[in-house]
Amino acid sequence: MGPLTLVYLRDGRMILTAEPFADWREAQDRYADYMSSLAFETIEAVRRYLVLEYRITEERAAVITAGWQSGEVEIEV
């Protein structure tokens, strides 16, 4: 997987993490309520995905992922 992983959880939350996963099974082991995940190479790619998939503005995508710039390893999206 890429250096960034967006993890979808059964309760509707999404977690953006830099924790390295070899594959989706490792992500599933880490999150008990794992549903699915997507890998990204950069935070900009995550933002583009959020804009396209959820039809939000680029500014909103930047706000949603702002915790990433503060050095967090894992943020709730």
C-alpha positions as CSV (number, residue, x, y, z in Angstrom):
1,M,0.0,0.0,0.0
2,G,1.0,3.6,-0.3
3,P,2.5,5.8,2.4
4,L,-1.0,7.1,3.3
5,T,-4.0,5.0,3.8
6,L,-7.6,6.1,4.1
7,V,-9.4,3.5,6.2
8,Y,-13.2,3.2,6.0
9,L,-14.8,1.9,9.3
10,R,-18.2,0.2,9.7
11,D,-19.4,3.1,12.0
12,G,-19.1,5.5,9.1
13,R,-15.8,7.1,10.1
14,M,-12.8,7.4,7.9
15,I,-9.2,7.4,9.3
16,L,-6.3,8.8,7.4
17,T,-3.1,7.1,8.6
18,A,0.6,6.9,7.7
19,E,0.9,3.6,9.5
20,P,2.6,1.3,7.0
21,F,0.4,-1.7,5.9
22,A,1.7,-4.4,3.5
23,D,-1.9,-5.1,2.4
24,W,-5.5,-4.6,3.4
25,R,-5.3,-7.6,5.8
26,E,-2.8,-5.7,8.0
27,A,-5.2,-2.7,8.0
28,Q,-8.0,-5.0,9.0
29,D,-6.0,-6.4,11.9
30,R,-5.3,-2.8,13.1
31,Y,-8.9,-1.6,13.0
32,A,-11.5,-4.0,14.5
33,D,-14.4,-2.3,12.6
34,Y,-12.4,-2.2,9.3
35,M,-14.6,-2.1,6.1
36,S,-12.2,-1.0,3.3
37,S,-9.2,1.0,2.6
38,L,-7.5,3.1,-0.2
39,A,-3.8,3.9,-0.5
40,F,-2.4,7.2,-1.6
41,E,1.1,8.5,-2.4
42,T,0.6,12.1,-1.2
43,I,-1.7,14.2,0.9
44,E,-2.6,16.1,-2.3
45,A,-3.9,12.9,-3.8
46,V,-6.1,12.3,-0.8
47,R,-7.5,15.8,-1.1
48,R,-8.2,15.3,-4.9
49,Y,-10.0,12.1,-4.0
50,L,-12.1,13.8,-1.4
51,V,-13.0,16.6,-3.8
52,L,-14.0,14.2,-6.6
53,E,-15.6,11.4,-4.6
54,Y,-17.5,13.6,-2.0
55,R,-18.0,16.7,-4.2
56,I,-16.5,19.1,-1.7
57,T,-14.4,22.1,-2.4
58,E,-10.6,22.0,-2.4
59,E,-10.7,24.4,0.6
60,R,-13.0,22.0,2.6
61,A,-10.7,19.0,1.7
62,A,-7.7,21.1,3.0
63,V,-9.6,21.8,6.2
64,I,-10.5,18.1,6.6
65,T,-6.9,17.0,6.2
66,A,-5.4,19.9,8.1
67,G,-4.4,17.7,11.0
68,W,-1.9,16.1,8.7
69,Q,0.3,19.2,8.6
70,S,0.4,19.3,12.4
71,G,2.4,16.0,12.3
72,E,-0.4,13.6,13.3
73,V,0.2,10.1,12.3
74,E,-3.5,9.3,12.2
75,I,-6.5,11.7,11.8
76,E,-10.2,11.1,11.5
77,V,-11.5,12.5,8.2
